[in-house]
Amino acid sequence: MPLLYDGNTTAYNMRIFATSLLLNGMAVYTVEYNTPVKITSLTLVKTAQLTYDVDSYILQGSNDNMNWTTLSNRLMT
């Protein structure tokens, strides 16, 4: 997914959520491609601005946006 990383190590892209808005099962990022994409790695980095733990996320995939398959264990940084 080359569009999610631009090679700049001093900048970042994130969404900041109020702690009360983080719900179990809430999608933080949804990426859609017209053709299947093979994901070989995923890195989440916690910065000082983040108020939530990145190691509590899982990666899931879906072909219909209704039925989801867990593709990873909890993501650890």
DRENDO-205170 format. One record per residue (C-alpha): residue in three letters; y, z, x. Coordinates in nm, 2 decimals, decimal comma. Layout:
BEGIN
+------+--------+--------+--------+
! type !     py !     pz !     px !
+------+--------+--------+--------+
!  ALA !      Y !      Z !      X !
...
+------+--------+--------+--------+
This chain:
BEGIN
+------+--------+--------+--------+
! type !     py !     pz !     px !
+------+--------+--------+--------+
!  MET !   0,00 !   0,00 !   0,00 !
!  PRO !   0,26 !  -0,11 !   0,25 !
!  LEU !   0,56 !  -0,06 !   0,01 !
!  LEU !   0,51 !   0,31 !   0,01 !
!  TYR !   0,59 !   0,35 !   0,38 !
!  ASP !   0,86 !   0,17 !   0,57 !
!  GLY !   0,80 !   0,30 !   0,92 !
!  ASN !   1,10 !   0,53 !   0,92 !
!  THR !   0,99 !   0,88 !   1,02 !
!  THR !   1,32 !   1,05 !   0,96 !
!  ALA !   1,35 !   0,95 !   0,59 !
!  TYR !   1,12 !   1,03 !   0,30 !
!  ASN !   1,07 !   0,95 !  -0,07 !
!  MET !   0,98 !   1,22 !  -0,30 !
!  ARG !   1,02 !   1,35 !  -0,66 !
!  ILE !   1,15 !   1,70 !  -0,70 !
!  PHE !   1,01 !   1,89 !  -1,00 !
!  ALA !   1,11 !   2,23 !  -1,13 !
!  THR !   0,81 !   2,46 !  -1,08 !
!  SER !   0,79 !   2,51 !  -1,45 !
!  LEU !   0,75 !   2,13 !  -1,51 !
!  LEU !   0,44 !   2,09 !  -1,29 !
!  LEU !   0,15 !   2,08 !  -1,52 !
!  ASN !  -0,22 !   2,05 !  -1,44 !
!  GLY !  -0,32 !   1,68 !  -1,47 !
!  MET !   0,04 !   1,56 !  -1,44 !
!  ALA !   0,07 !   1,23 !  -1,25 !
!  VAL !   0,32 !   1,25 !  -0,96 !
!  TYR !   0,29 !   0,89 !  -0,85 !
!  THR !   0,13 !   0,60 !  -1,03 !
!  VAL !   0,08 !   0,28 !  -0,84 !
!  GLU !  -0,04 !  -0,04 !  -1,02 !
!  TYR !  -0,17 !  -0,36 !  -0,86 !
!  ASN !  -0,28 !  -0,68 !  -1,03 !
!  THR !  -0,59 !  -0,70 !  -0,80 !
!  PRO !  -0,81 !  -0,42 !  -0,66 !
!  VAL !  -0,68 !  -0,25 !  -0,35 !
!  LYS !  -0,90 !  -0,07 !  -0,10 !
!  ILE !  -0,74 !   0,26 !   0,01 !
!  THR !  -0,86 !   0,37 !   0,35 !
!  SER !  -0,63 !   0,67 !   0,40 !
!  LEU !  -0,36 !   0,87 !   0,22 !
!  THR !  -0,12 !   1,12 !   0,38 !
!  LEU !   0,10 !   1,36 !   0,20 !
!  VAL !   0,35 !   1,56 !   0,40 !
!  LYS !   0,52 !   1,88 !   0,28 !
!  THR !   0,88 !   1,90 !   0,38 !
!  ALA !   1,12 !   2,20 !   0,34 !
!  GLN !   1,26 !   2,04 !   0,02 !
!  LEU !   0,92 !   2,05 !  -0,16 !
!  THR !   0,86 !   2,34 !  -0,39 !
!  TYR !   0,49 !   2,26 !  -0,46 !
!  ASP !   0,18 !   2,25 !  -0,25 !
!  VAL !   0,07 !   1,90 !  -0,15 !
!  ASP !  -0,29 !   2,03 !  -0,07 !
!  SER !  -0,35 !   2,08 !  -0,45 !
!  TYR !  -0,34 !   1,71 !  -0,53 !
!  ILE !  -0,64 !   1,47 !  -0,59 !
!  LEU !  -0,65 !   1,10 !  -0,58 !
!  GLN !  -0,78 !   0,93 !  -0,90 !
!  GLY !  -0,84 !   0,57 !  -1,00 !
!  SER !  -0,86 !   0,40 !  -1,33 !
!  ASN !  -0,92 !   0,04 !  -1,46 !
!  ASP !  -0,77 !   0,11 !  -1,81 !
!  ASN !  -0,52 !   0,40 !  -1,76 !
!  MET !  -0,73 !   0,61 !  -1,99 !
!  ASN !  -1,05 !   0,69 !  -1,81 !
!  TRP !  -1,00 !   0,83 !  -1,46 !
!  THR !  -1,24 !   0,87 !  -1,17 !
!  THR !  -1,17 !   1,13 !  -0,90 !
!  LEU !  -1,17 !   0,95 !  -0,56 !
!  SER !  -1,10 !   1,24 !  -0,33 !
!  ASN !  -1,14 !   1,61 !  -0,29 !
!  ARG !  -0,83 !   1,82 !  -0,28 !
!  LEU !  -0,59 !   1,65 !  -0,03 !
!  MET !  -0,54 !   1,86 !   0,27 !
!  THR !  -0,25 !   1,81 !   0,51 !
+------+--------+--------+--------+
